[in-house]
Amino acid sequence: MFTWLYELRDWLGFLIITGTLVVITCAGIALLRPFVQKVFGPEPGRNEQVTMVLTVGGVFYGLLLGLVAAATYQAFDAAQDLVSNEAAAVGTLYREVSAYPDPERGVLQKDLVDYTDNLLNVAFPGLQNGEDPPGGTAVVTRFQDHLLAFQPQTKAQEIVHAAAIEQFAKFDDERRRRINASSGGLPNVLWGVIVLGAAVNLVLLCLFSLSTRGAHLLLGGLFAFFLGTMIFLIAALDYPFRGDLSVSPEPVETMYHNVMGH
């Protein structure tokens, strides 16, 4: 629902979401304030009716937002761990194949360098833009063909070859888990509940009555700003590989420089 957010700078998306909610809330307060007393009657019973609904609804809605925000952050943190695990697996595999004889060693190492270069310069930028570049799969397939084509000639080569195959399986598993994590996101029905709940709470806030209009606008604006901040946080972290607040490729870059020497 908020995929348009990833096409903007994070600060601009934050200002649009929070600013929109604040403007709508303040406009609603200004427009509805003259009619509140006519609908709900004079004090002291006017606010009691709104407060009862706002309190009950606010508790359940706040609980929903808190759980969704926590789950979204956990998914984002798990995606960062997957990138670190994949980088470690590629680095270990690179060291494993360094024990192969030439020319197989050079061929296998070049395949891994090409994969890492593709990951940094094609895959991650593509994922940030909402694309799914398929180039890495071709490089992995090429590496697999070269690896399985090797025929060990000594007992030591058999041991090295078996370890490399095992490490390749681990790397491929980490890679697939990272790819699966990139296609996550909250279902639209949950986004619909979040947006609907925000609208209901803001309407109830507009129906609440304070002695002065200034105080009502200030408190309503602060509540709307906080609500917009929570929604922006969930939206920005919803797809962990998209937008400015996406998962960092730093673990891959570190491995690329320190292990592969590029």
C-alpha contacts under 8 A as a table, 3 or more apart, distances in Angstrom:
res1	aa1	res2	aa2	distance
1	M	4	W	7.87
1	M	188	N	6.36
1	M	191	W	6.82
2	F	5	L	5.59
2	F	235	A	6.18
3	T	6	Y	5.84
3	T	7	E	7.77
3	T	235	A	7.98
4	W	7	E	5.61
4	W	8	L	7.44
5	L	8	L	5.62
5	L	10	D	7.81
5	L	13	G	5.79
5	L	235	A	7.65
5	L	236	A	7.29
5	L	243	G	7.67
6	Y	9	R	7.47
6	Y	10	D	7.76
6	Y	128	Q	7.88
6	Y	129	N	7.46
6	Y	236	A	7.38
6	Y	242	R	6.19
6	Y	243	G	4.28
6	Y	244	D	7.14
7	E	129	N	7.32
7	E	243	G	6.70
8	L	12	L	6.39
8	L	13	G	6.09
8	L	243	G	7.61
9	R	12	L	5.31
9	R	13	G	6.33
9	R	243	G	7.75
9	R	244	D	6.46
10	D	13	G	5.19
10	D	14	F	6.15
10	D	236	A	7.81
10	D	243	G	7.61
10	D	244	D	5.95
10	D	245	L	7.13
11	W	14	F	5.03
11	W	15	L	6.22
12	L	15	L	5.12
12	L	16	I	6.16
13	G	16	I	5.11
13	G	17	I	6.23
13	G	232	F	7.59
14	F	17	I	5.44
14	F	18	T	6.07
14	F	228	G	7.95
14	F	229	T	7.13
14	F	232	F	6.05
15	L	18	T	5.39
15	L	19	G	5.38
15	L	20	T	7.99
16	I	19	G	5.21
16	I	20	T	5.82
17	I	20	T	5.33
17	I	21	L	6.43
17	I	228	G	5.73
17	I	229	T	7.72
17	I	231	I	7.87
17	I	232	F	6.60
18	T	21	L	5.31
18	T	22	V	6.17
18	T	224	A	7.10
18	T	225	F	5.19
18	T	226	F	7.74
18	T	227	L	7.59
18	T	228	G	4.32
18	T	229	T	6.17
18	T	232	F	7.77
19	G	22	V	5.11
19	G	23	V	6.06
19	G	225	F	7.28
19	G	228	G	7.92
20	T	23	V	5.25
20	T	24	I	6.10
21	L	24	I	5.17
21	L	25	T	6.03
21	L	224	A	5.54
21	L	225	F	6.81
21	L	227	L	7.99
21	L	228	G	6.34
22	V	25	T	5.16
22	V	26	C	6.09
22	V	220	G	7.74
22	V	221	G	5.09
22	V	222	L	7.71
22	V	224	A	5.16
22	V	225	F	5.88
23	V	26	C	5.25
23	V	27	A	5.98
23	V	221	G	7.83
24	I	27	A	5.16
24	I	28	G	5.99
25	T	28	G	5.04
25	T	29	I	6.15
25	T	202	L	6.27
25	T	203	V	7.75
25	T	206	C	6.82
25	T	220	G	6.48
25	T	221	G	6.54
25	T	224	A	6.68
26	C	29	I	5.09
26	C	30	A	6.20
26	C	217	L	5.71
26	C	220	G	6.80
26	C	221	G	6.34
27	A	30	A	5.14
27	A	31	L	6.11
28	G	31	L	5.15
28	G	32	L	5.79
28	G	203	V	7.48
28	G	206	C	5.88
29	I	32	L	5.39
29	I	33	R	5.60
29	I	205	L	7.95
29	I	206	C	4.64
29	I	207	L	7.35
29	I	216	H	7.45
29	I	217	L	6.80
29	I	220	G	7.91
30	A	33	R	5.66
30	A	34	P	7.93
30	A	213	R	7.83
30	A	217	L	8.00
31	L	34	P	6.97
32	L	35	F	5.38
32	L	36	V	6.18
32	L	206	C	6.76
32	L	207	L	6.91
33	R	36	V	5.34
33	R	37	Q	7.74
33	R	206	C	7.36
33	R	207	L	7.12
33	R	209	S	7.45
34	P	37	Q	6.88
34	P	38	K	7.78
35	F	38	K	5.22
35	F	39	V	6.29
36	V	39	V	5.29
36	V	40	F	5.98
36	V	41	G	7.59
36	V	207	L	6.07
36	V	208	F	7.91
36	V	209	S	7.43
37	Q	40	F	5.30
37	Q	41	G	4.82
37	Q	42	P	5.71
37	Q	46	R	7.30
38	K	41	G	5.52
38	K	42	P	7.90
40	F	45	G	7.95
40	F	46	R	5.28
41	G	45	G	7.44
41	G	46	R	5.81
42	P	45	G	6.81
42	P	46	R	5.87
43	E	46	R	5.12
43	E	47	N	7.28
44	P	47	N	6.98
44	P	48	E	7.53
45	G	48	E	5.28
45	G	49	Q	6.86
46	R	49	Q	6.07
46	R	50	V	7.22
46	R	209	S	7.59
47	N	50	V	5.23
47	N	51	T	5.79
47	N	208	F	5.92
47	N	209	S	6.22
48	E	51	T	5.07
48	E	52	M	6.14
49	Q	52	M	5.46
49	Q	53	V	6.79
50	V	53	V	5.42
50	V	54	L	5.95
50	V	204	L	6.52
50	V	207	L	6.95
50	V	208	F	6.16
51	T	54	L	4.96
51	T	55	T	5.76
51	T	208	F	7.46
52	M	55	T	5.38
52	M	56	V	6.39
53	V	56	V	5.38
53	V	57	G	5.89
53	V	204	L	7.90
54	L	57	G	5.20
54	L	58	G	5.49
54	L	201	N	6.69
54	L	204	L	6.23
54	L	205	L	7.58
55	T	58	G	5.10
55	T	59	V	6.14
56	V	59	V	5.40
56	V	60	F	6.64
57	G	60	F	5.41
57	G	61	Y	6.01
57	G	201	N	7.35
58	G	61	Y	5.05
58	G	62	G	5.71
58	G	201	N	6.81
59	V	62	G	5.16
59	V	63	L	6.10
60	F	63	L	5.08
60	F	64	L	6.23
61	Y	64	L	5.00
61	Y	65	L	6.20
61	Y	194	I	7.96
61	Y	197	G	6.41
62	G	65	L	5.11
62	G	66	G	6.05
63	L	66	G	5.12
63	L	67	L	6.17
64	L	67	L	5.28
64	L	68	V	6.11
65	L	68	V	5.17
65	L	69	A	5.94
65	L	194	I	7.46
65	L	230	M	7.42
66	G	69	A	5.18
66	G	70	A	6.10
67	L	70	A	5.16
67	L	71	A	6.10
68	V	71	A	5.11
68	V	72	T	6.00
68	V	234	I	7.30
69	A	72	T	5.11
69	A	73	Y	6.16
69	A	230	M	7.58
69	A	233	L	7.34
69	A	234	I	5.47
70	A	73	Y	5.23
70	A	74	Q	6.16
71	A	74	Q	5.08
71	A	75	A	6.22
72	T	75	A	5.15
72	T	76	F	6.23
72	T	234	I	6.38
72	T	237	L	6.24
72	T	238	D	5.93
73	Y	76	F	4.94
73	Y	77	D	6.07
73	Y	234	I	7.95
73	Y	237	L	6.61
74	Q	77	D	5.05
74	Q	78	A	6.01
75	A	78	A	5.02
75	A	79	A	6.16
75	A	240	P	7.58
76	F	79	A	5.11
76	F	80	Q	6.45
76	F	237	L	6.34
76	F	238	D	7.66
76	F	239	Y	7.78
76	F	240	P	5.15
76	F	247	V	7.29
77	D	80	Q	5.13
77	D	81	D	6.40
78	A	81	D	5.01
78	A	82	L	6.28
79	A	82	L	4.99
79	A	83	V	6.45
79	A	178	R	6.68
79	A	181	A	6.22
79	A	182	S	7.84
79	A	240	P	6.73
79	A	247	V	7.02
80	Q	83	V	5.21
80	Q	84	S	6.43
80	Q	247	V	5.65
80	Q	248	S	7.07
81	D	84	S	5.03
81	D	85	N	6.09
82	L	85	N	5.00
82	L	86	E	6.08
82	L	174	E	6.67
82	L	177	R	7.06
82	L	178	R	5.56
83	V	86	E	5.15
83	V	87	A	6.15
83	V	178	R	6.55
83	V	249	P	7.08
83	V	251	P	6.97
83	V	252	V	7.35
84	S	87	A	5.13
84	S	88	A	6.18
84	S	251	P	5.36
84	S	252	V	7.08
85	N	88	A	5.10
85	N	89	A	6.11
85	N	174	E	6.59
86	E	89	A	4.99
86	E	90	V	6.16
86	E	171	F	6.17
86	E	174	E	5.25
86	E	175	R	5.93
86	E	178	R	7.77
86	E	252	V	7.98
87	A	90	V	5.21
87	A	91	G	6.16
87	A	251	P	6.08
87	A	252	V	4.93
87	A	255	M	6.41
88	A	91	G	5.09
88	A	92	T	6.13
88	A	255	M	7.30
89	A	92	T	5.19
89	A	93	L	6.10
89	A	167	Q	7.16
89	A	168	F	7.97
89	A	170	K	6.89
89	A	171	F	4.98
89	A	174	E	7.63
90	V	93	L	5.07
90	V	94	Y	6.09
90	V	112	L	7.29
90	V	171	F	6.21
91	G	94	Y	5.07
91	G	95	R	6.42
91	G	255	M	6.19
91	G	256	Y	7.90
91	G	259	V	6.20
91	G	260	M	7.64
92	T	95	R	5.16
92	T	96	E	6.19
92	T	167	Q	7.49
93	L	96	E	4.89
93	L	97	V	6.30
93	L	164	A	6.41
93	L	167	Q	5.90
93	L	168	F	6.51
93	L	171	F	7.72
94	Y	97	V	5.45
94	Y	98	S	6.38
94	Y	109	Q	6.11
94	Y	112	L	6.75
94	Y	259	V	7.83
94	Y	260	M	7.56
95	R	98	S	5.10
95	R	99	A	7.35
95	R	259	V	7.90
96	E	99	A	6.00
96	E	100	Y	7.91
96	E	160	V	7.12
96	E	163	A	7.36
96	E	164	A	5.71
97	V	100	Y	5.36
97	V	105	R	5.93
97	V	108	L	6.68
97	V	109	Q	6.84
97	V	160	V	7.88
97	V	164	A	6.54
98	S	105	R	5.73
98	S	109	Q	7.24
99	A	105	R	7.19
99	A	160	V	7.08
100	Y	104	E	6.38
100	Y	105	R	4.92
100	Y	157	Q	7.27
100	Y	160	V	7.54
101	P	104	E	6.01
101	P	105	R	5.63
102	D	105	R	5.09
102	D	106	G	6.32
103	P	106	G	5.52
103	P	107	V	6.44
104	E	107	V	5.14
104	E	108	L	6.08
104	E	146	H	7.81
104	E	150	F	7.46
105	R	108	L	5.35
105	R	109	Q	6.05
106	G	109	Q	5.22
106	G	110	K	5.99
107	V	110	K	5.20
107	V	111	D	6.33
107	V	146	H	7.67
108	L	111	D	5.11
108	L	112	L	6.49
108	L	143	F	6.25
108	L	146	H	6.81
108	L	147	L	7.04
109	Q	112	L	5.16
109	Q	113	V	6.18
110	K	113	V	4.97
110	K	114	D	6.03
111	D	114	D	5.09
111	D	115	Y	6.18
111	D	139	V	6.53
111	D	140	V	7.70
111	D	142	R	7.33
111	D	143	F	5.65
112	L	115	Y	4.99
112	L	116	T	6.17
112	L	139	V	8.00
112	L	143	F	7.35
113	V	116	T	5.17
113	V	117	D	6.02
113	V	256	Y	7.82
113	V	260	M	7.11
114	D	117	D	5.06
114	D	118	N	6.06
114	D	139	V	7.16
115	Y	118	N	5.07
115	Y	119	L	6.10
115	Y	136	G	5.93
115	Y	139	V	5.84
115	Y	140	V	7.04
116	T	119	L	4.91
116	T	120	L	6.25
116	T	252	V	7.41
116	T	256	Y	6.99
117	D	120	L	5.29
117	D	121	N	5.98
117	D	122	V	7.85
118	N	121	N	5.32
118	N	122	V	5.10
118	N	123	A	6.22
118	N	135	G	7.22
118	N	136	G	6.37
119	L	122	V	5.75
119	L	123	A	4.67
119	L	124	F	6.05
119	L	136	G	6.87
120	L	123	A	6.27
120	L	124	F	5.72
120	L	125	P	7.49
120	L	249	P	7.05
120	L	252	V	7.45
120	L	253	E	7.38
121	N	124	F	6.68
121	N	125	P	6.48
122	V	125	P	5.65
122	V	126	G	5.91
122	V	133	P	6.91
123	A	126	G	5.12
123	A	127	L	6.05
123	A	132	D	7.12
123	A	133	P	5.57
123	A	134	P	7.98
123	A	135	G	7.87
123	A	136	G	7.53
124	F	127	L	5.09
124	F	128	Q	6.22
124	F	241	F	7.58
124	F	249	P	7.28
125	P	128	Q	5.14
125	P	129	N	6.51
126	G	129	N	5.18
126	G	130	G	6.40
126	G	131	E	4.92
126	G	132	D	6.21
126	G	133	P	6.21
127	L	130	G	5.00
127	L	131	E	5.04
127	L	132	D	5.84
127	L	133	P	7.58
127	L	182	S	7.57
127	L	241	F	5.80
127	L	242	R	5.89
128	Q	131	E	7.35
128	Q	241	F	5.59
128	Q	242	R	3.89
128	Q	243	G	5.21
128	Q	244	D	7.64
128	Q	246	S	6.90
129	N	242	R	6.20
129	N	243	G	6.84
130	G	242	R	6.16
133	P	136	G	7.50
134	P	137	T	5.87
134	P	138	A	7.45
135	G	138	A	5.58
135	G	139	V	6.83
136	G	139	V	5.22
136	G	140	V	6.25
137	T	140	V	5.12
137	T	141	T	6.15
138	A	141	T	5.12
138	A	142	R	6.17
139	V	142	R	5.01
139	V	143	F	6.19
140	V	143	F	5.06
140	V	144	Q	6.14
141	T	144	Q	5.03
141	T	145	D	6.23
142	R	145	D	5.18
142	R	146	H	6.31
143	F	146	H	5.15
143	F	147	L	6.03
144	Q	147	L	5.04
144	Q	148	L	6.09
145	D	148	L	5.38
145	D	149	A	6.05
146	H	149	A	5.18
146	H	150	F	6.74
147	L	150	F	5.69
147	L	165	I	7.62
148	L	151	Q	7.93
152	P	155	K	7.62
152	P	157	Q	5.13
152	P	158	E	5.31
152	P	161	H	7.14
153	Q	157	Q	6.43
153	Q	158	E	7.44
154	T	157	Q	5.18
154	T	158	E	6.35
155	K	158	E	5.04
155	K	159	I	6.43
156	A	159	I	5.20
156	A	160	V	6.30
157	Q	160	V	5.01
157	Q	161	H	5.87
158	E	161	H	5.05
158	E	162	A	6.09
159	I	162	A	5.25
159	I	163	A	6.25
160	V	163	A	5.17
160	V	164	A	6.14
161	H	164	A	5.06
161	H	165	I	6.21
162	A	165	I	5.20
162	A	166	E	6.27
163	A	166	E	5.13
163	A	167	Q	6.12
164	A	167	Q	5.02
164	A	168	F	6.01
165	I	168	F	5.01
165	I	169	A	6.34
166	E	169	A	5.22
166	E	170	K	6.49
167	Q	170	K	5.03
167	Q	171	F	6.17
168	F	171	F	4.98
168	F	172	D	6.06
169	A	172	D	5.12
169	A	173	D	6.19
170	K	173	D	5.13
170	K	174	E	6.29
171	F	174	E	5.16
171	F	175	R	6.11
172	D	175	R	5.00
172	D	176	R	6.20
173	D	176	R	5.24
173	D	177	R	6.28
174	E	177	R	5.16
174	E	178	R	6.24
175	R	178	R	5.14
175	R	179	I	6.25
176	R	179	I	5.00
176	R	180	N	6.14
177	R	180	N	5.10
177	R	181	A	6.21
178	R	181	A	5.11
178	R	182	S	6.45
179	I	182	S	5.25
179	I	183	S	7.08
180	N	183	S	5.62
180	N	184	G	7.21
181	A	184	G	5.55
181	A	240	P	7.87
182	S	239	Y	6.77
182	S	240	P	6.63
182	S	241	F	5.80
183	S	239	Y	7.29
184	G	238	D	7.53
184	G	239	Y	6.04
184	G	240	P	7.98
185	G	238	D	5.20
185	G	239	Y	5.42
186	L	190	L	6.62
186	L	191	W	6.96
186	L	238	D	6.54
187	P	190	L	5.50
187	P	191	W	6.62
188	N	191	W	4.96
188	N	192	G	6.06
189	V	192	G	4.93
189	V	193	V	6.38
190	L	193	V	5.10
190	L	194	I	6.29
191	W	194	I	5.01
191	W	195	V	6.16
192	G	195	V	5.25
192	G	196	L	5.97
193	V	196	L	5.07
193	V	197	G	5.86
194	I	197	G	5.17
194	I	198	A	6.19
195	V	198	A	5.11
195	V	199	A	6.25
196	L	199	A	5.09
196	L	200	V	6.25
197	G	200	V	5.16
197	G	201	N	6.21
198	A	201	N	5.23
198	A	202	L	6.17
198	A	227	L	7.46
199	A	202	L	5.20
199	A	203	V	6.19
200	V	203	V	5.19
200	V	204	L	6.25
201	N	204	L	5.14
201	N	205	L	6.14
202	L	205	L	4.90
202	L	206	C	6.23
202	L	224	A	7.21
203	V	206	C	5.05
203	V	207	L	6.35
204	L	207	L	5.02
204	L	208	F	6.36
205	L	208	F	5.16
205	L	220	G	6.60
206	C	209	S	7.77
206	C	220	G	7.42
209	S	216	H	7.31
210	L	213	R	6.95
210	L	215	A	6.95
210	L	216	H	5.69
211	S	215	A	7.71
211	S	216	H	7.93
212	T	215	A	5.56
212	T	216	H	6.47
213	R	216	H	5.04
213	R	217	L	6.13
214	G	217	L	5.17
214	G	218	L	6.12
215	A	218	L	5.08
215	A	219	L	6.13
216	H	219	L	5.42
216	H	220	G	5.88
217	L	220	G	5.11
217	L	221	G	5.79
218	L	221	G	5.17
218	L	222	L	6.20
219	L	222	L	5.17
219	L	223	F	6.19
220	G	223	F	5.17
220	G	224	A	6.14
221	G	224	A	5.09
221	G	225	F	6.02
222	L	225	F	5.02
222	L	226	F	6.22
223	F	226	F	5.23
223	F	227	L	6.17
224	A	227	L	5.00
224	A	228	G	6.03
225	F	228	G	5.07
225	F	229	T	6.16
226	F	229	T	5.02
226	F	230	M	6.42
227	L	230	M	5.28
227	L	231	I	6.36
228	G	231	I	5.10
228	G	232	F	6.00
229	T	232	F	5.10
229	T	233	L	6.14
230	M	233	L	5.12
230	M	234	I	6.35
231	I	234	I	5.24
231	I	235	A	6.12
232	F	235	A	5.06
232	F	236	A	5.88
233	L	236	A	5.24
233	L	237	L	6.27
234	I	237	L	5.44
234	I	238	D	5.80
235	A	238	D	5.07
235	A	239	Y	7.84
236	A	239	Y	7.19
236	A	243	G	7.42
236	A	245	L	6.57
237	L	240	P	5.43
237	L	245	L	6.99
237	L	246	S	7.37
239	Y	242	R	5.62
239	Y	246	S	7.71
240	P	245	L	7.63
240	P	246	S	5.14
240	P	247	V	5.73
241	F	246	S	4.63
241	F	247	V	5.33
242	R	245	L	7.26
242	R	246	S	5.14
242	R	247	V	7.88
243	G	246	S	5.45
248	S	251	P	7.71
249	P	252	V	5.46
249	P	253	E	6.35
250	E	253	E	4.94
250	E	254	T	6.07
251	P	254	T	5.15
251	P	255	M	6.26
252	V	255	M	5.16
252	V	256	Y	5.99
253	E	256	Y	4.94
253	E	257	H	6.29
254	T	257	H	5.36
254	T	258	N	5.93
255	M	258	N	5.19
255	M	259	V	5.25
255	M	260	M	6.91
256	Y	259	V	5.86
256	Y	260	M	5.14
256	Y	261	G	6.46
256	Y	262	H	5.91
257	H	260	M	5.76
257	H	261	G	4.68
257	H	262	H	4.81
258	N	261	G	5.53
258	N	262	H	7.74
